[in-house]
Amino acid sequence: MLRRIGPCRSSFLLAALVLGLAACDDESPTLSGTEGNATREVIVPAGAAFRPLGSFTDYSGPNGVLFSVVANRFAGELSANALYRTAGAFPRTLTFTQDNSNRTDTLFRAVGGSLVLRVDSALSTAGPVTLQLFRLAQDFDAATATWELASDTGGVRTPFRMPGGTRGELLSQADYTASAAGDSVVIALDSADVAALRDSTGFGFLLSAAQTGTRVQIRTTPTLRVGLRPSNAVRDTVIQTNLALETQPNTFVFTPEPPQPAGVLTVGGIRSARSLFSFVLPDSVTGCDAAGGSCSRVALRDVRLNRVSLLLRRSPVSAAFSPLDSAIVSVYTITEPELGRRAPLGSPVLDPNALVTAPGQGGFTAAQSAAVFAPADSVVELNITSYATSAARGDTVPTNFALLGGPLVGIASNRAFDTFGLAAFLPEPRLRIVYTLPVRSELP
């Protein structure tokens, strides 16, 4: 049986675990369970055992992810457009078989097609949202483009003539509305539209949202389906082809940049924020006699640690950047913490071999090296039991760590996590220890 300690008892344990001071005068912690084999749970502020070392960002950008975001003043703040280059996806030579004869053609024509978008409904406005496909009127560098800049390479900054990507003519559009039947959007293209995207002198297309206050997240690179008509076919023939846009430069640009609130631990988001901290596990816990009249400190190595966790309390982030769906945090060891944002990552601290099923999240399985939290969760629990067990044995363990966001290897799920949203936590976590005293413990 577990027993949670009340406010005064928590104060006692904070003293015993962290500061080694005296207990509350009017109440002492008591044990529950059989004599000599009592199990208890304590939750106390980590206090001086936890020390923030700084928060850093800009480890990644939109060019390095599979998804893209389009938005129009979502939450009164976020705007985003997706940019795709297309000419290089079209084949130079069309090869086909007709009447048992292999044929090739370089003079084929495009006769129409469609752009297929797969939308993540959990991370999108329910709709209807009109997604508009514009021809791009200015080149862009996918690795360095921002809302204001078309490129920033070699010390040369080239601005967009139109912030968010310079638009040419509107080629086509279609409405997105969340549906239980599926979340694909098909934007029809006529032969002139496809010819514009095939044009080697063009720059591709821009995808935007028409309505103010909307946001649509596209799961993967769109598929461009086109009909190609050979010039040397013996009869009227159209060959349907899927073109791989993922092989072409693409990105999305947005404004404003994610917030960087001071005095909190920031994690994840499109810029892969991370926070560094040091943590030293207390070397003892409190044990009491069966009557609860006498308590003393018991070395951590002499108890069975059932669970040890850091409890992080969420701090608000602006609605435009707050996670809209389940997100991930993880803890890694670091070396050379004095290097700040360049401190090398070591190993995951949360047990990477144990798999757990996250409650209330559709039954997906996640490695414990990735703690999962939902938008409504106010507290995120980081299970450091394996680390604490090693520390209690007297093993040499690291004391400097990095708190990161996802995605991570070890996630087995048919659903996506929110890797655009930024999470923030108060720099004063609590420490949770569930432990069982030794069977024949002799306590004063």
C-alpha positions as CSV (number, residue, x, y, z in Angstrom):
1,M,0.0,0.0,0.0
2,L,1.3,3.5,-0.9
3,R,0.8,6.5,1.2
4,R,1.2,10.1,-0.1
5,I,2.7,12.5,2.4
6,G,0.9,15.7,3.3
7,P,2.3,19.2,3.1
8,C,4.0,19.1,6.5
9,R,5.4,15.7,5.8
10,S,6.6,16.8,2.4
11,S,8.5,19.6,4.2
12,F,10.1,17.0,6.5
13,L,11.2,14.9,3.6
14,L,12.6,17.8,1.7
15,A,14.8,18.5,4.7
16,A,15.8,14.9,5.1
17,L,16.4,14.2,1.4
18,V,18.0,17.4,0.3
19,L,19.1,19.7,3.2
20,G,19.4,17.3,6.1
21,L,17.5,19.6,8.5
22,A,15.0,18.7,11.3
23,A,11.4,17.5,10.7
24,C,8.2,19.4,11.3
25,D,7.6,19.8,15.1
26,D,3.9,18.7,15.0
27,E,3.9,15.8,12.7
28,S,6.4,13.1,11.5
29,P,6.1,10.8,8.4
30,T,4.7,7.4,9.0
31,L,5.0,4.2,7.1
32,S,2.3,1.9,5.8
33,G,2.5,-1.8,5.2
34,T,3.8,-4.7,7.3
35,E,6.6,-4.1,9.8
36,G,10.0,-4.2,8.2
37,N,8.6,-4.2,4.7
38,A,6.9,-0.9,4.3
39,T,6.4,0.9,1.0
40,R,5.9,4.6,0.7
41,E,5.7,7.4,-1.8
42,V,7.2,10.9,-1.3
43,I,6.9,13.9,-3.5
44,V,9.1,16.8,-2.6
45,P,10.6,19.9,-4.3
46,A,13.9,18.9,-5.9
47,G,15.3,22.1,-4.5
48,A,19.1,22.7,-4.7
49,A,19.5,19.2,-6.1
50,F,18.3,20.5,-9.5
51,R,20.1,23.4,-11.2
52,P,19.2,24.9,-14.6
53,L,22.2,25.5,-16.9
54,G,20.5,27.3,-19.7
55,S,18.1,26.9,-22.6
56,F,19.1,27.0,-26.3
57,T,17.5,26.8,-29.7
58,D,18.1,26.7,-33.5
59,Y,19.2,23.1,-33.7
60,S,16.8,22.4,-36.6
61,G,14.5,24.1,-39.0
62,P,11.5,23.4,-41.3
63,N,13.8,22.2,-44.1
64,G,14.7,19.2,-42.0
65,V,11.3,17.8,-41.2
66,L,8.8,15.7,-43.3
67,F,5.8,17.8,-42.5
68,S,4.8,21.3,-43.5
69,V,2.5,23.9,-42.0
70,V,0.3,26.5,-43.7
71,A,-1.4,29.1,-41.6
72,N,-3.1,32.5,-41.8
73,R,-2.8,34.4,-38.6
74,F,-3.6,31.3,-36.6
75,A,-4.3,32.2,-32.9
76,G,-3.9,35.8,-34.1
77,E,-0.2,35.3,-34.6
78,L,1.2,32.5,-36.8
79,S,1.3,32.7,-40.6
80,A,3.1,30.1,-42.7
81,N,3.4,29.1,-46.4
82,A,4.8,25.9,-47.9
83,L,7.3,26.2,-50.8
84,Y,8.0,23.3,-53.3
85,R,10.2,23.2,-56.3
86,T,8.8,20.9,-59.0
87,A,10.5,21.1,-62.4
88,G,13.2,18.6,-61.5
89,A,10.5,16.0,-60.6
90,F,9.3,15.6,-64.1
91,P,11.1,13.0,-66.3
92,R,13.1,14.1,-69.3
93,T,12.3,10.9,-71.1
94,L,9.0,9.0,-71.0
95,T,9.4,5.2,-71.4
96,F,6.3,3.1,-72.0
97,T,5.3,-0.2,-73.6
98,Q,2.6,-0.4,-76.4
99,D,1.8,-3.3,-78.6
100,N,4.6,-5.3,-77.1
101,S,7.1,-2.7,-78.1
102,N,9.2,-0.6,-75.7
103,R,9.0,3.1,-76.6
104,T,10.7,6.3,-75.4
105,D,9.7,9.8,-76.0
106,T,11.1,13.3,-75.1
107,L,8.3,15.3,-76.7
108,F,5.4,14.1,-74.4
109,R,2.9,16.6,-73.1
110,A,1.2,17.0,-69.7
111,V,-2.6,16.8,-69.9
112,G,-3.6,17.6,-66.4
113,G,-3.3,16.1,-62.9
114,S,-3.7,16.8,-59.2
115,L,-1.8,17.6,-56.1
116,V,-2.6,15.2,-53.2
117,L,-2.1,16.5,-49.6
118,R,-2.3,14.3,-46.6
119,V,-3.5,16.4,-43.6
120,D,-2.9,15.7,-39.9
121,S,-6.4,16.6,-38.6
122,A,-5.3,16.7,-34.9
123,L,-2.9,19.5,-35.8
124,S,-5.2,21.4,-38.1
125,T,-8.2,23.7,-38.0
126,A,-11.4,21.7,-38.5
127,G,-12.2,23.8,-41.5
128,P,-13.3,24.5,-44.1
129,V,-9.9,25.9,-45.0
130,T,-9.2,26.9,-48.6
131,L,-5.8,25.8,-49.6
132,Q,-4.5,27.9,-52.5
133,L,-1.8,26.8,-55.0
134,F,0.2,29.8,-56.4
135,R,3.0,29.7,-58.9
136,L,6.2,30.9,-57.3
137,A,7.6,34.0,-58.9
138,Q,11.0,34.0,-57.1
139,D,13.6,31.3,-56.4
140,F,14.3,30.2,-52.9
141,D,17.0,28.3,-51.0
142,A,15.3,25.5,-49.0
143,A,18.0,25.4,-46.3
144,T,18.0,29.1,-45.5
145,A,14.7,30.6,-46.6
146,T,12.7,32.5,-43.9
147,W,9.5,34.5,-44.1
148,E,11.5,37.5,-45.1
149,L,14.5,36.0,-46.9
150,A,14.5,33.9,-50.1
151,S,18.1,32.9,-49.3
152,D,20.9,33.6,-46.8
153,T,24.0,31.9,-48.2
154,G,27.6,32.8,-48.6
155,G,27.1,36.0,-46.6
156,V,24.5,37.2,-49.1
157,R,20.9,37.8,-47.9
158,T,18.3,38.0,-50.6
159,P,14.9,39.1,-49.5
160,F,11.6,37.9,-50.9
161,R,9.9,40.6,-52.9
162,M,6.8,39.5,-51.2
163,P,7.2,38.2,-47.5
164,G,6.3,34.6,-47.1
165,G,7.3,33.8,-50.7
166,T,6.8,35.8,-53.9
167,R,3.6,34.7,-55.5
168,G,2.7,34.5,-59.1
169,E,-0.7,33.6,-60.5
170,L,-3.2,31.4,-58.6
171,L,-3.1,28.0,-60.3
172,S,-5.8,26.2,-58.3
173,Q,-7.4,25.7,-54.9
174,A,-9.4,23.2,-52.8
175,D,-11.1,23.2,-49.4
176,Y,-10.0,21.1,-46.5
177,T,-12.6,20.0,-43.9
178,A,-11.7,17.4,-41.2
179,S,-13.5,14.2,-41.9
180,A,-13.6,10.8,-40.2
181,A,-13.5,9.2,-43.7
182,G,-10.0,10.5,-44.3
183,D,-7.9,13.7,-44.4
184,S,-6.6,13.9,-47.9
185,V,-7.1,17.0,-50.0
186,V,-6.9,16.8,-53.8
187,I,-6.2,20.0,-55.7
188,A,-7.1,19.6,-59.3
189,L,-4.7,20.8,-62.0
190,D,-5.4,21.4,-65.7
191,S,-2.9,21.0,-68.4
192,A,-1.8,24.7,-68.2
193,D,-1.2,24.3,-64.4
194,V,0.9,21.2,-64.9
195,A,2.9,22.9,-67.7
196,A,3.6,25.8,-65.4
197,L,5.0,23.4,-62.7
198,R,7.0,21.5,-65.3
199,D,8.6,24.7,-66.7
200,S,12.3,24.5,-66.1
201,T,12.5,28.3,-65.9
202,G,9.9,28.4,-63.1
203,F,10.5,28.1,-59.4
204,G,7.7,25.7,-58.3
205,F,4.6,26.5,-56.2
206,L,3.5,28.1,-53.0
207,L,0.8,26.6,-50.8
208,S,-1.2,28.9,-48.5
209,A,-4.3,29.1,-46.4
210,A,-6.9,31.7,-47.5
211,Q,-9.0,32.2,-44.3
212,T,-7.7,34.2,-41.3
213,G,-7.3,32.2,-38.1
214,T,-6.7,28.9,-39.7
215,R,-3.8,26.3,-39.7
216,V,-3.3,23.1,-41.7
217,Q,-0.4,20.7,-41.1
218,I,0.5,18.4,-44.0
219,R,1.9,15.0,-42.8
220,T,4.3,14.3,-45.6
221,T,5.6,15.7,-48.9
222,P,2.6,16.1,-51.3
223,T,2.2,13.8,-54.2
224,L,2.0,15.3,-57.7
225,R,-0.1,13.0,-60.0
226,V,0.1,13.9,-63.7
227,G,-1.2,12.5,-66.9
228,L,1.6,12.4,-69.6
229,R,0.6,11.9,-73.3
230,P,3.4,10.5,-75.5
231,S,3.9,12.1,-79.0
232,N,4.9,8.8,-80.6
233,A,2.1,6.5,-79.3
234,V,0.2,4.4,-82.0
235,R,-3.1,5.5,-80.5
236,D,-4.3,8.1,-78.0
237,T,-2.5,7.2,-74.8
238,V,-2.2,8.9,-71.4
239,I,0.2,7.5,-68.8
240,Q,-0.7,8.4,-65.2
241,T,2.5,9.1,-63.2
242,N,3.2,9.9,-59.5
243,L,6.1,12.4,-59.2
244,A,8.3,12.3,-56.1
245,L,8.4,15.9,-54.8
246,E,10.3,14.7,-51.7
247,T,13.4,14.5,-54.0
248,Q,13.0,18.3,-54.8
249,P,13.9,21.2,-52.6
250,N,11.1,22.2,-50.3
251,T,10.4,23.9,-47.0
252,F,7.9,26.1,-45.2
253,V,8.4,29.6,-43.9
254,F,6.6,31.2,-41.0
255,T,6.3,34.3,-38.9
256,P,6.9,35.1,-36.1
257,E,9.7,33.0,-34.7
258,P,8.9,30.7,-31.7
259,P,9.0,32.5,-28.4
260,Q,12.0,32.2,-26.1
261,P,10.6,32.9,-22.7
262,A,13.2,33.6,-20.0
263,G,13.4,31.8,-16.7
264,V,11.9,28.5,-17.9
265,L,13.0,25.2,-19.5
266,T,12.1,25.2,-23.2
267,V,11.9,22.0,-25.1
268,G,11.2,20.9,-28.7
269,G,9.4,22.9,-31.4
270,I,10.4,23.5,-35.0
271,R,13.7,24.9,-33.8
272,S,14.4,21.9,-31.5
273,A,14.9,23.9,-28.3
274,R,16.7,22.1,-25.5
275,S,17.5,22.9,-21.8
276,L,20.5,21.8,-19.8
277,F,20.4,21.1,-16.1
278,S,22.4,19.4,-13.4
279,F,20.9,17.0,-10.9
280,V,22.3,15.1,-8.0
281,L,20.1,12.4,-6.5
282,P,19.9,12.5,-2.6
283,D,21.8,9.6,-1.0
284,S,19.1,8.8,1.7
285,V,15.4,8.6,2.4
286,T,13.4,8.5,5.6
287,G,12.4,5.4,7.5
288,C,10.2,5.2,10.6
289,D,9.3,2.5,13.1
290,A,5.9,0.7,12.9
291,A,4.3,3.1,15.4
292,G,5.5,6.1,13.4
293,G,7.0,7.6,16.6
294,S,10.7,7.6,15.5
295,C,12.2,8.3,12.2
296,S,15.8,8.3,10.8
297,R,17.5,8.5,7.5
298,V,18.1,5.3,5.5
299,A,20.8,5.1,2.8
300,L,19.3,4.9,-0.7
301,R,21.3,1.7,-1.3
302,D,19.5,0.0,1.5
303,V,16.0,0.4,0.1
304,R,14.3,-1.0,-2.9
305,L,13.6,1.8,-5.4
306,N,10.2,1.0,-7.1
307,R,10.1,4.3,-9.0
308,V,12.0,7.5,-9.1
309,S,10.8,10.4,-11.2
310,L,11.3,14.1,-11.9
311,L,7.9,15.9,-12.1
312,L,8.1,18.9,-14.5
313,R,5.3,21.4,-14.3
314,R,4.2,23.0,-17.5
315,S,4.6,26.7,-18.1
316,P,2.3,28.5,-20.6
317,V,3.4,29.1,-24.2
318,S,1.5,31.4,-26.7
319,A,-1.4,29.6,-28.3
320,A,0.2,29.8,-31.8
321,F,3.1,27.7,-30.7
322,S,1.7,25.6,-27.8
323,P,1.5,21.8,-28.7
324,L,-1.9,21.0,-30.2
325,D,-1.6,17.3,-29.7
326,S,0.6,14.8,-27.8
327,A,4.2,15.7,-27.7
328,I,7.4,14.1,-26.4
329,V,10.3,15.0,-24.1
330,S,13.4,13.0,-23.3
331,V,16.5,13.3,-21.1
332,Y,20.0,12.7,-22.3
333,T,23.3,12.9,-20.5
334,I,25.7,15.6,-21.7
335,T,29.4,16.1,-21.4
336,E,31.2,19.4,-21.2
337,P,28.2,21.4,-20.0
338,E,30.3,24.6,-20.1
339,L,30.0,24.5,-23.9
340,G,26.3,25.5,-23.5
341,R,24.4,24.9,-26.7
342,R,27.3,22.9,-28.2
343,A,27.5,20.5,-25.2
344,P,27.7,16.9,-26.8
345,L,24.8,14.6,-26.1
346,G,25.5,11.2,-24.4
347,S,23.0,8.4,-23.7
348,P,19.2,8.5,-22.9
349,V,18.6,8.5,-19.2
350,L,15.0,7.2,-19.2
351,D,15.1,3.5,-19.7
352,P,15.3,3.0,-23.5
353,N,14.7,-0.8,-23.4
354,A,11.4,-0.8,-21.5
355,L,8.3,-0.1,-23.5
356,V,5.2,1.4,-22.0
357,T,1.7,2.1,-23.3
358,A,0.8,5.7,-22.9
359,P,-2.7,6.1,-21.3
360,G,-5.4,7.8,-23.2
361,Q,-3.4,8.2,-26.4
362,G,-4.9,5.5,-28.6
363,G,-2.9,2.6,-27.3
364,F,0.4,3.5,-29.0
365,T,3.6,2.2,-27.6
366,A,6.5,4.5,-26.8
367,A,10.0,3.9,-25.3
368,Q,10.3,5.2,-21.8
369,S,13.2,7.3,-23.1
370,A,10.4,9.4,-24.5
371,A,7.9,10.8,-22.0
372,V,4.6,11.6,-23.7
373,F,2.3,14.4,-22.6
374,A,-1.1,15.7,-23.9
375,P,-2.0,19.4,-24.3
376,A,-4.1,19.4,-21.2
377,D,-1.4,17.8,-19.0
378,S,0.0,20.2,-16.4
379,V,2.7,17.9,-15.2
380,V,5.1,15.6,-17.2
381,E,6.7,12.7,-15.3
382,L,10.3,11.7,-16.3
383,N,11.0,8.2,-15.0
384,I,14.6,8.0,-13.9
385,T,14.4,4.7,-12.0
386,S,17.2,3.0,-13.8
387,Y,19.5,5.9,-13.3
388,A,18.6,6.2,-9.6
389,T,19.2,2.5,-9.1
390,S,22.7,2.8,-10.5
391,A,23.4,5.9,-8.4
392,A,22.1,4.1,-5.2
393,R,24.5,1.1,-6.0
394,G,27.4,3.5,-5.9
395,D,28.0,3.5,-9.6
396,T,29.6,6.5,-11.1
397,V,26.7,8.4,-12.8
398,P,26.5,11.6,-14.7
399,T,25.1,14.7,-13.1
400,N,24.6,16.9,-16.2
401,F,21.7,16.5,-18.6
402,A,19.8,17.9,-21.6
403,L,16.0,18.0,-21.8
404,L,15.0,17.5,-25.4
405,G,11.8,17.3,-27.5
406,G,10.9,14.6,-30.1
407,P,10.7,12.9,-32.5
408,L,12.8,10.0,-31.2
409,V,13.8,6.6,-32.4
410,G,11.8,4.0,-30.5
411,I,8.3,5.3,-31.2
412,A,6.0,2.7,-32.6
413,S,2.7,4.4,-33.6
414,N,0.4,5.0,-36.5
415,R,-0.1,8.5,-35.4
416,A,2.0,11.6,-35.4
417,F,3.2,13.7,-32.5
418,D,3.3,17.5,-32.4
419,T,6.9,18.4,-33.2
420,F,6.1,22.0,-34.2
421,G,4.7,23.0,-30.8
422,L,7.1,24.3,-28.2
423,A,6.9,23.1,-24.5
424,A,8.1,25.0,-21.5
425,F,8.5,23.9,-17.9
426,L,9.1,25.7,-14.6
427,P,12.7,25.3,-13.5
428,E,11.6,24.0,-10.1
429,P,10.6,20.3,-10.6
430,R,9.5,18.0,-7.9
431,L,11.1,14.6,-7.0
432,R,9.0,11.6,-6.6
433,I,10.4,8.5,-4.9
434,V,8.4,5.2,-4.3
435,Y,10.5,2.9,-2.2
436,T,10.3,-0.2,0.1
437,L,12.3,-0.5,3.2
438,P,14.5,-3.6,3.7
439,V,12.7,-6.6,5.2
440,R,14.5,-6.7,8.5
441,S,15.3,-3.0,8.9
442,E,16.1,-2.0,12.4
443,L,15.0,1.5,13.0
444,P,15.3,3.6,16.2
